[in-house]
Amino acid sequence: DEQFNPEGPNAVWCSDITYIWTFDGFVYLTSIIDLFARKIIAWTLSTTLEVSCVINTINKAKSARKLSQPLIIHSDRGSQYVSSEYRKATQKMQTSYSKKAYPWDNACIESFHSLIKREWLNRFRIMDYDHAYKLVFEYIETFYNTVRIHSYCGYKSPNQYEQEYFLRQKRHVLSLVKFG
């Protein structure tokens, strides 16, 4: 329902797949963004569009994050996201899907995929999978999550925004203990 502003991390994730052209042919980037801080919490680059790429990305996200509350995972209606393997990998999550022919429900992850291409990948003549992997890694892990500021995050990086949230939570808990 286009509720893009959760109150904390691990409440709403969004996932999608985009293509990246290389001289060897297309490679496919599957990403999961946590909507709280607009942080890419997991990604996989592959040479196929098999459902296993989506499952690998979900498993990376689950192992990277501590899931203690109900979680919504949103995606479009691509075949990978409606498969039985996907339903099995997300069985403890609430799945949400874009309405048919309505891309705005998936706008946050679509926006990220547009950014990585416009701000970074389109600057290069990408030779092959390995070259694409290095470029994607560099953008996400050393720039997008760590340095690139977002107006949504109060002009902080996703990592900064999330860290400040956890600091506030810790202070709140400490104040409850101290003043009980």
N, C-alpha and C positions, 0 to 999 in steps of 0.2 A: 504493500500500500504506500510505497514511496516514503517510508519512514526512515530517512537517511541519517538520523541524529540520535543514536543510542546514548544512554547516560553513562555507560562504561564499556571497557573492553570485553570482548568475547560474548557480546549480546547478539550482534548481527554481523555475519560474514557474507560476502558476495563473491561469486566466482564466474569466470568466463574464459574462453579460449580465443586467442588472436593468432593470425599468421604473420610470419616474418619472411620476406623474400631473401634468398641467398642465391649465389651463382650455381650452387648445387641443387637448388629446388627449395620449396617452402619448408620451414620448421614452424612449430606451433608452441606458443607460450600459454600455459594454463596458470592462472593467478588466482589467489584468494586474498581479498582485502578485508581487514577489520574496519567496519565503518566508523567506529568510535574515533580513531586517530587517522583514518585513511592510510593505515599502514599495510603494506604487503607482507602478510605473515607466512606465506608459502607460495612457491612457484616451481614449475617444472617446464623444461624445454624438451620437445620431442620431435621426431621426424614423422610421426603418424598422428592421427586423430583418434586413436584407440581409447576406450574408456579407462584403461589402466593408467593413462597419464593423469586423468582427473582423480582417480582413486589414490595414486601416489601423492598428488598434491594435497588432497584431504588428509591423508595419513601424516604428511609432513606438518600440516597445520595443527592437527590434534596433538602430535608429539611436542611441538614447539610451545603450545599454550596450555595453561592449567584450566581445564573446563570444570567449573564448579556450579554453574547455573545453566538453566535452559538456554539453548542457542538456536538462532534462526540462521539457516544457510540459504541464500538466495541465488538463483541462476536463471538463465533463459531455459527454453524447452529443447535444447539441443539433445541429440540422441544419447550422448554420454551422460547427461544429467537426468534422464528419465529411465535409465537402464536399471536392471535388478541389482547389478554390482554397486551402483551409486546409492540406491535405496539401502542396501546392506551397510555400506560404509557410513551412512548418515542416519542410521536407525535411532540413535540417541539424540538426534537433532530434529528440529522442526524445519522441514523443507518448504521453500517458498519459490514460486516460479513467476516469471514475467507473463503478463497477458499476451496472447498470440498477437504478433505484429505490433507490439507496443514496447519499444526498446528503452523507454524512459525508466522503467522499473529497475533496469540494470545499469543505470547511468553512471554510477560511481566507478564500477570496474571498467566500463567502456571508456570513461574519461581517462583512467589510468593508462589503458592500452593506447589511447590516442596520444597521451603525453610522452610515453616512452618512445613512440615512433617519431613524433614531432620534435621533441627536445634532444633526442639522442640517436636512435637507430638510423634515421634518415640522413644523418651526416656521413654515413659510412657506406662503402661498397662491401657488403658482407659476403665473404667467400663461401663459408660452409657452416655446418652445425657448430663446430668448435669456436669459430669466430663469433657467431651469434651468441653462444653461451657466455663467452667472456664479456661481451658487450652488455648483455642482459644482467649478468652478475654485477658488473661495475655500476650500472645505473641504479639497480634496486638496492644493493647492499652497501654501496659506498656513497650514494647520492640521495636517492629518493627518500628512503626511510631515515637517513641520518642527517642530511644537510638541507635538502630542498624544503623551503618553508611553504606553508599552506595557509591561505586566508582562513579556511575553516578551523584550523588549529591555532588561531590567534597569532599567525605569522611565526609559528614554530614548526620544526620538523615533526613528523609522526612519532619518532622516538622520544623527542623532548616532551611532546604533548602527553604521551602515555606515561612517561616517567613522572611528570608533574602530577598526573592523576593518582598514581600509586603513592606518591609522597603525601598528597592530601589525605588519602585513605589511611595511611599509616599514622599521620598526625591526629586524625579524627579518633582512631582507635586508642591511641595513647592518651588523648584528652579524656576519653570515656573512662579509661582505667584510672587515670590520675585523679579525676574529679568525681568519678563514679556516681 
